Amino acid sequence: MNHPMEQAIIYEMHVGGFTRHPTSRVARHGTFVGVIEKIPYLKALGVTDVELLPVMAFDEQDVPERAAARGLNNYWG
């Protein structure tokens, strides 16, 4: 918000996946709180803006038939 868009470094992340793995070193894996814990890390990377996806509930089983047949689920919403 305090910089021109031309200088923005945008990091797009999946809220659940960004901190899900134990090596993320956060207390609340796969949560918004876990993302907040990683703000210093993002700043150290030079990130100025974050786009969070998905940010609403969705049905993980709502997948195309061919994907379901391969055992895949809806990770991105």
C-alpha positions in Angstrom: 0.0 0.0 0.0 2.9 2.3 0.6 4.7 1.6 -2.7 4.1 2.0 -6.4 2.7 -1.2 -8.1 5.7 -1.1 -10.4 7.9 -1.9 -7.4 5.6 -4.6 -6.0 6.9 -8.1 -5.4 3.8 -10.3 -5.2 3.9 -13.7 -3.5 0.8 -15.9 -4.4 0.3 -18.7 -1.9 -2.2 -21.3 -0.9 -3.1 -20.7 2.7 -3.3 -24.3 3.7 -0.2 -25.4 1.8 2.2 -22.6 2.6 2.8 -23.8 6.2 1.5 -27.3 6.1 4.9 -29.1 6.1 6.6 -29.5 9.5 9.8 -27.7 8.1 7.8 -24.5 7.9 8.7 -24.0 11.6 5.3 -22.5 12.6 3.1 -23.5 15.5 -0.2 -23.6 13.6 0.4 -25.5 10.3 -1.8 -24.8 7.4 -3.6 -21.9 8.9 -3.9 -18.1 8.6 -2.0 -17.9 11.9 0.8 -19.9 10.4 1.0 -17.5 7.5 1.2 -14.6 9.9 4.1 -16.3 11.6 6.0 -16.4 8.3 5.7 -12.6 7.6 9.3 -12.0 8.7 10.4 -14.7 6.2 8.4 -13.1 3.4 9.9 -9.7 4.2 13.4 -11.1 4.1 12.6 -12.4 0.6 11.7 -8.8 -0.4 8.0 -9.6 -0.8 5.8 -6.5 -0.6 2.4 -8.0 -1.3 0.7 -11.4 -0.7 -2.2 -12.9 -2.6 -3.9 -15.6 -0.6 -5.7 -18.5 -2.3 -8.2 -20.0 -1.5 -9.8 -17.9 1.2 -13.1 -19.6 1.4 -14.5 -23.0 2.1 -14.8 -25.4 -0.8 -15.6 -29.1 -1.4 -12.4 -31.0 -1.7 -14.3 -33.9 -3.4 -15.7 -31.6 -6.2 -13.3 -32.7 -8.9 -13.7 -33.8 -12.6 -14.3 -37.5 -13.0 -11.0 -38.2 -14.6 -9.1 -36.5 -11.7 -11.1 -38.4 -9.1 -10.4 -41.7 -10.9 -6.7 -40.9 -10.3 -7.3 -40.3 -6.6 -6.9 -36.5 -6.8 -8.9 -34.0 -4.8 -9.6 -30.3 -5.0 -6.6 -28.6 -3.4 -7.0 -25.1 -4.7 -10.8 -24.6 -4.4 
